[in-house]
């Protein structure tokens, strides 16, 4: 089954954009839970010293754009690799 590279890349970019926005809102509205989840994902690394609950800082737009662009590229590359490995 061949994947459409552009469609897969678009879906990947939209998914990461939604997840990024969800995380930003979570930091703004439930910072304690957000910090707990972050600690669990980083195996107990103490993020408390560098934690800032400012979810919408000056880096918000840069983070959103770079996450979406990089996930689009990763999605396209994944679909391309999938198609290359599944050729008959």
MMTF fields as JSON, N, C-alpha, C and O atoms, coordinates in Angstrom:
{
  "mmtfVersion": "1.0.0",
  "mmtfProducer": "UNKNOWN",
  "numBonds": 351,
  "numAtoms": 352,
  "numGroups": 88,
  "numChains": 1,
  "numModels": 1,
  "chainsPerModel": [1],
  "groupsPerChain": [88],
  "chainIdList": ["A"],
  "bondAtomList": [4, 2, 8, 6, 12, 10, 16, 14, 20, 18, 24, 22, 28, 26, 32, 30, 36, 34, 40, 38, 44, 42, 48, 46, 52, 50, 56, 54, 60, 58, 64, 62, 68, 66, 72, 70, 76, 74, 80, 78, 84, 82, 88, 86, 92, 90, 96, 94, 100, 98, 104, 102, 108, 106, 112, 110, 116, 114, 120, 118, 124, 122, 128, 126, 132, 130, 136, 134, 140, 138, 144, 142, 148, 146, 152, 150, 156, 154, 160, 158, 164, 162, 168, 166, 172, 170, 176, 174, 180, 178, 184, 182, 188, 186, 192, 190, 196, 194, 200, 198, 204, 202, 208, 206, 212, 210, 216, 214, 220, 218, 224, 222, 228, 226, 232, 230, 236, 234, 240, 238, 244, 242, 248, 246, 252, 250, 256, 254, 260, 258, 264, 262, 268, 266, 272, 270, 276, 274, 280, 278, 284, 282, 288, 286, 292, 290, 296, 294, 300, 298, 304, 302, 308, 306, 312, 310, 316, 314, 320, 318, 324, 322, 328, 326, 332, 330, 336, 334, 340, 338, 344, 342, 348, 346],
  "bondOrderList": [1, 1, 1, 1, 1, 1, 1, 1, 1, 1, 1, 1, 1, 1, 1, 1, 1, 1, 1, 1, 1, 1, 1, 1, 1, 1, 1, 1, 1, 1, 1, 1, 1, 1, 1, 1, 1, 1, 1, 1, 1, 1, 1, 1, 1, 1, 1, 1, 1, 1, 1, 1, 1, 1, 1, 1, 1, 1, 1, 1, 1, 1, 1, 1, 1, 1, 1, 1, 1, 1, 1, 1, 1, 1, 1, 1, 1, 1, 1, 1, 1, 1, 1, 1, 1, 1, 1],
  "groupList": [{"groupName": "UNK", "atomNameList": ["N", "CA", "C", "O"], "elementList": ["N", "C", "C", "O"], "formalChargeList": [0, 0, 0, 0], "bondAtomList": [1, 0, 2, 1, 3, 2], "bondOrderList": [1, 1, 2], "singleLetterCode": "X", "chemCompType": "L-PEPTIDE LINKING"}],
  "groupTypeList": [0, 0, 0, 0, 0, 0, 0, 0, 0, 0, 0, 0, 0, 0, 0, 0, 0, 0, 0, 0, 0, 0, 0, 0, 0, 0, 0, 0, 0, 0, 0, 0, 0, 0, 0, 0, 0, 0, 0, 0, 0, 0, 0, 0, 0, 0, 0, 0, 0, 0, 0, 0, 0, 0, 0, 0, 0, 0, 0, 0, 0, 0, 0, 0, 0, 0, 0, 0, 0, 0, 0, 0, 0, 0, 0, 0, 0, 0, 0, 0, 0, 0, 0, 0, 0, 0, 0, 0],
  "groupIdList": [1, 2, 3, 4, 5, 6, 7, 8, 9, 10, 11, 12, 13, 14, 15, 16, 17, 18, 19, 20, 21, 22, 23, 24, 25, 26, 27, 28, 29, 30, 31, 32, 33, 34, 35, 36, 37, 38, 39, 40, 41, 42, 43, 44, 45, 46, 47, 48, 49, 50, 51, 52, 53, 54, 55, 56, 57, 58, 59, 60, 61, 62, 63, 64, 65, 66, 67, 68, 69, 70, 71, 72, 73, 74, 75, 76, 77, 78, 79, 80, 81, 82, 83, 84, 85, 86, 87, 88],
  "secStructList": [7, 7, 7, 7, 2, 2, 2, 2, 2, 2, 2, 2, 2, 2, 2, 2, 2, 2, 2, 2, 2, 2, 2, 2, 2, 2, 2, 2, 2, 7, 2, 2, 2, 2, 2, 2, 2, 2, 2, 2, 2, 6, 6, 6, 7, 7, 7, 6, 6, 6, 7, 7, 7, 7, 6, 6, 7, 6, 6, 2, 2, 2, 2, 2, 2, 2, 2, 2, 2, 2, 2, 2, 2, 2, 2, 2, 2, 2, 2, 2, 2, 2, 2, 2, 2, 6, 7, 7],
  "xCoordList": [0.837, 0.0, 0.879, 1.695, 0.709, 1.505, 0.861, -0.356, 1.688, 1.218, 1.422, 2.425, 0.489, 0.637, 1.508, 1.092, 2.717, 3.675, 3.137, 3.274, 2.521, 2.043, 0.889, 0.844, -0.032, -1.16, -0.673, -1.15, 0.271, 0.802, 1.546, 1.427, 2.31, 3.051, 2.082, 2.305, 1.014, 0.022, -0.645, -0.831, -1.0, -1.631, -0.677, -1.092, 0.588, 1.588, 1.739, 1.795, 1.803, 1.974, 0.771, 0.932, -0.432, -1.631, -1.701, -2.028, -1.399, -1.421, -0.458, -0.834, 0.77, 1.75, 1.339, 1.553, 0.755, 0.269, -0.8, -0.784, -1.725, -2.782, -2.195, -2.569, -1.275, -0.641, 0.134, 0.083, 0.845, 1.614, 0.699, 0.993, -0.414, -1.364, -1.974, -2.133, -2.318, -2.861, -1.861, -2.236, -0.603, 0.422, 0.568, 0.702, 0.541, 0.661, -0.503, -0.301, -1.708, -2.868, -2.802, -3.208, -2.301, -2.169, -1.2, -1.46, -0.103, 0.863, 0.209, 0.473, -0.634, -1.286, -2.358, -2.479, -3.136, -4.307, -4.143, -4.848, -3.238, -2.969, -1.452, -0.932, -0.752, 0.712, 1.262, 2.285, 0.618, 1.124, 1.119, 2.108, 0.023, -0.072, 0.893, 1.515, 1.019, 1.94, 3.375, 4.12, 3.764, 5.116, 5.292, 6.346, 4.281, 4.368, 4.533, 5.337, 3.779, 3.895, 5.272, 5.897, 5.74, 7.071, 8.144, 9.039, 8.07, 9.034, 8.983, 10.023, 7.784, 7.677, 8.251, 8.84, 8.093, 8.636, 10.148, 10.801, 10.715, 12.172, 12.788, 13.853, 12.114, 12.616, 13.07, 14.129, 12.263, 12.539, 13.48, 13.808, 13.921, 14.779, 14.088, 12.914, 14.788, 14.17, 13.979, 14.904, 12.787, 12.475, 12.007, 11.789, 11.853, 11.354, 12.225, 11.714, 13.512, 14.425, 14.33, 14.602, 13.951, 13.853, 12.413, 12.165, 11.467, 10.053, 9.531, 9.754, 8.842, 8.169, 6.734, 6.525, 5.758, 4.375, 3.84, 2.645, 4.697, 4.265, 4.11, 5.069, 2.925, 2.691, 2.79, 3.126, 2.505, 2.48, 3.559, 3.276, 4.787, 5.924, 6.287, 5.609, 7.358, 7.816, 8.228, 8.292, 8.502, 8.929, 7.764, 7.979, 6.536, 5.372, 5.26, 5.173, 5.261, 5.087, 6.256, 6.055, 7.467, 8.638, 8.536, 8.818, 8.14, 7.993, 6.923, 7.121, 5.785, 4.688, 5.114, 4.908, 5.697, 6.092, 7.157, 7.046, 8.179, 9.237, 8.731, 9.137, 7.853, 7.304, 6.486, 6.597, 5.668, 4.832, 5.688, 5.472, 6.647, 7.498, 8.322, 8.402, 8.931, 9.747, 8.894, 9.335, 7.699, 6.856, 6.339, 6.127, 6.13, 5.748, 6.877, 6.635, 8.103, 9.243, 9.424, 9.708, 9.261, 9.389, 8.276, 8.519, 7.055, 5.946, 6.153, 5.892, 6.621, 6.898, 7.997, 7.882, 9.053, 10.172, 9.75, 10.156, 8.936, 8.445, 7.64, 7.844, 6.719, 5.908, 6.773, 6.541, 7.763, 8.68, 9.447, 9.568, 9.971, 10.676, 9.752, 10.131, 8.543, 7.568, 7.347, 7.361, 7.144, 6.918, 8.139, 8.0, 9.32, 10.547, 10.721, 11.175, 10.375, 10.549, 9.426, 9.594, 8.292, 7.181, 7.008, 6.014, 7.958, 7.883, 7.995, 8.741, 7.25, 7.29, 8.262, 8.435],
  "yCoordList": [-1.179, 0.0, 1.238, 1.433, 2.061, 3.275, 4.415, 4.601, 5.163, 6.348, 7.581, 7.69, 8.493, 9.778, 10.645, 11.013, 10.97, 11.686, 13.021, 13.363, 13.779, 15.109, 15.015, 15.782, 14.09, 13.938, 13.498, 14.001, 12.563, 12.098, 13.225, 13.383, 14.006, 15.131, 16.183, 16.717, 16.479, 17.446, 16.968, 17.745, 15.692, 15.136, 15.198, 15.516, 14.898, 14.958, 16.381, 16.595, 17.331, 18.732, 19.228, 19.912, 18.889, 19.327, 18.678, 19.343, 17.394, 16.696, 17.343, 17.598, 17.609, 18.215, 19.632, 20.052, 20.379, 21.718, 21.688, 22.513, 20.744, 20.606, 20.194, 20.74, 19.232, 18.788, 19.941, 20.125, 20.709, 21.849, 22.872, 23.355, 23.198, 24.144, 23.594, 24.33, 22.304, 21.686, 21.813, 22.169, 21.522, 21.612, 23.045, 23.267, 24.007, 25.399, 25.817, 26.503, 25.406, 25.725, 24.98, 25.518, 23.757, 22.992, 23.691, 23.765, 24.195, 24.918, 26.166, 26.523, 26.822, 28.045, 27.771, 28.514, 26.708, 26.497, 25.414, 25.436, 24.483, 23.443, 23.238, 22.175, 24.273, 24.213, 23.099, 22.505, 22.804, 21.745, 20.389, 19.658, 20.052, 18.787, 18.771, 17.746, 19.899, 19.982, 19.718, 19.022, 20.279, 20.052, 18.592, 18.009, 17.997, 16.594, 15.684, 14.753, 15.954, 15.15, 15.33, 14.361, 16.57, 16.83, 16.086, 15.487, 16.117, 15.372, 13.888, 13.237, 13.346, 11.901, 11.537, 10.467, 12.403, 12.12, 12.234, 11.573, 13.06, 13.235, 12.462, 12.822, 11.401, 10.449, 11.124, 10.803, 12.06, 12.696, 13.882, 14.454, 14.265, 15.434, 16.634, 16.877, 17.386, 18.491, 19.695, 20.478, 19.828, 20.956, 22.169, 23.239, 22.006, 23.088, 24.32, 25.435, 24.151, 25.307, 26.134, 27.334, 25.505, 26.254, 26.402, 26.946, 25.92, 25.967, 27.39, 28.114, 27.778, 29.064, 28.828, 28.307, 29.195, 28.938, 29.897, 29.89, 30.704, 31.623, 30.829, 30.657, 30.362, 29.518, 30.291, 29.714, 31.57, 32.338, 33.411, 34.607, 32.959, 33.877, 34.262, 33.887, 35.007, 35.456, 34.295, 34.465, 33.138, 32.0, 31.12, 30.118, 31.489, 30.666, 30.45, 29.31, 31.521, 31.417, 30.676, 29.85, 30.969, 30.271, 28.772, 27.969, 28.391, 26.978, 26.301, 25.186, 26.968, 26.405, 26.211, 25.14, 27.227, 27.153, 26.084, 25.288, 26.05, 25.063, 23.639, 22.717, 23.448, 22.114, 21.637, 20.48, 22.518, 22.153, 21.878, 20.886, 22.747, 22.568, 21.288, 20.517, 21.061, 19.852, 18.584, 17.568, 18.624, 17.431, 17.197, 16.048, 18.254, 18.074, 17.349, 16.397, 17.81, 17.167, 15.721, 14.849, 15.469, 14.105, 13.213, 12.053, 13.746, 12.974, 12.639, 11.513, 13.607, 13.359, 12.312, 11.396, 12.448, 11.51, 10.108, 9.126, 10.008, 8.714, 8.037, 6.858, 8.792, 8.222, 7.822, 6.778, 8.634, 8.314, 7.033, 6.165, 6.908, 5.689, 4.477, 3.412, 4.646, 3.551, 3.067, 1.867, 4.013, 3.654, 2.99, 2.067, 3.444, 2.849, 1.411, 0.557, 1.133, -0.206, -1.17, -2.385, -0.646, -1.535, -1.72, -2.302, -1.237, -1.44, -2.924, -3.653, -3.352, -4.772, -4.981, -6.107],
  "zCoordList": [0.0, 0.0, 0.0, 0.901, -1.002, -1.132, -0.348, -0.382, 0.348, 1.073, 0.206, -0.5, 0.256, -0.4, 0.511, 1.61, 0.048, 0.889, 1.378, 2.553, 0.464, 0.84, 1.843, 2.805, 1.625, 2.546, 3.922, 4.939, 3.96, 5.236, 5.94, 7.155, 5.188, 5.764, 6.318, 7.405, 5.579, 6.055, 7.343, 8.279, 7.382, 8.586, 9.771, 10.886, 9.54, 10.61, 11.144, 12.355, 10.249, 10.647, 11.441, 12.453, 10.988, 11.705, 13.077, 14.06, 13.153, 14.435, 15.428, 16.572, 15.01, 15.912, 16.284, 17.421, 15.352, 15.669, 16.75, 17.663, 16.653, 17.66, 19.007, 20.044, 18.989, 20.239, 20.872, 22.088, 20.067, 20.567, 21.238, 22.331, 20.574, 21.16, 22.443, 23.416, 22.456, 23.667, 24.821, 25.938, 24.547, 25.595, 26.104, 27.307, 25.197, 25.613, 26.512, 27.514, 26.157, 26.997, 28.321, 29.351, 28.31, 29.553, 30.507, 31.708, 29.99, 30.83, 31.418, 32.566, 30.644, 31.117, 32.163, 33.137, 31.968, 32.819, 33.884, 34.892, 33.682, 34.695, 34.812, 34.475, 35.296, 35.325, 36.21, 35.871, 37.324, 38.203, 37.525, 37.585, 36.886, 36.163, 34.987, 34.705, 34.301, 33.167, 33.603, 32.913, 34.759, 35.259, 35.657, 35.404, 36.274, 36.675, 35.456, 35.477, 34.41, 33.187, 32.564, 32.133, 32.519, 31.954, 32.735, 32.138, 34.043, 34.861, 34.559, 34.46, 34.413, 34.153, 32.792, 32.641, 31.802, 30.481, 30.452, 29.644, 31.317, 31.367, 32.523, 33.025, 32.941, 33.936, 35.221, 35.76, 35.708, 36.982, 36.921, 37.961, 35.744, 35.598, 36.221, 35.944, 37.052, 37.777, 36.861, 36.644, 36.337, 35.46, 36.252, 35.684, 37.557, 38.402, 38.387, 38.487, 38.264, 38.269, 36.996, 37.011, 35.91, 34.657, 34.183, 33.107, 34.979, 34.608, 34.66, 35.631, 33.617, 33.603, 33.137, 32.041, 33.933, 33.545, 32.482, 32.188, 31.916, 30.858, 29.561, 28.809, 29.317, 28.151, 26.841, 25.807, 26.875, 25.642, 25.674, 25.603, 25.78, 25.804, 24.372, 23.416, 24.254, 22.943, 22.036, 20.819, 22.595, 21.787, 21.32, 20.639, 21.684, 21.329, 19.821, 19.366, 19.05, 17.606, 16.96, 16.069, 17.405, 16.868, 17.133, 16.244, 18.329, 18.665, 17.833, 17.35, 17.661, 16.869, 15.416, 14.846, 14.827, 13.415, 13.199, 12.266, 14.038, 13.842, 14.08, 13.373, 15.064, 15.311, 14.118, 13.712, 13.556, 12.419, 11.173, 10.477, 10.9, 9.711, 9.819, 8.862, 10.975, 11.131, 11.086, 10.548, 11.634, 11.577, 10.164, 9.777, 9.382, 7.987, 7.247, 6.505, 7.459, 6.804, 7.245, 6.424, 8.53, 9.042, 8.499, 8.166, 8.407, 7.855, 6.398, 5.975, 5.623, 4.21, 4.061, 3.246, 4.843, 4.754, 5.175, 4.555, 6.226, 6.667, 5.555, 5.268, 4.927, 3.845, 2.661, 2.05, 2.331, 1.236, 1.536, 0.672, 2.771, 3.163, 3.122, 2.634, 3.636, 3.615, 2.182, 1.909, 1.283, -0.119, -0.738, -1.541, -0.378, -0.913, -0.425, -1.187, 0.807, 1.356, 0.967, 1.07, 0.525, 0.191, -1.308, -1.742, -2.114, -3.569, -3.866, -3.211, -4.853, -5.243, -6.372, -6.837]
}
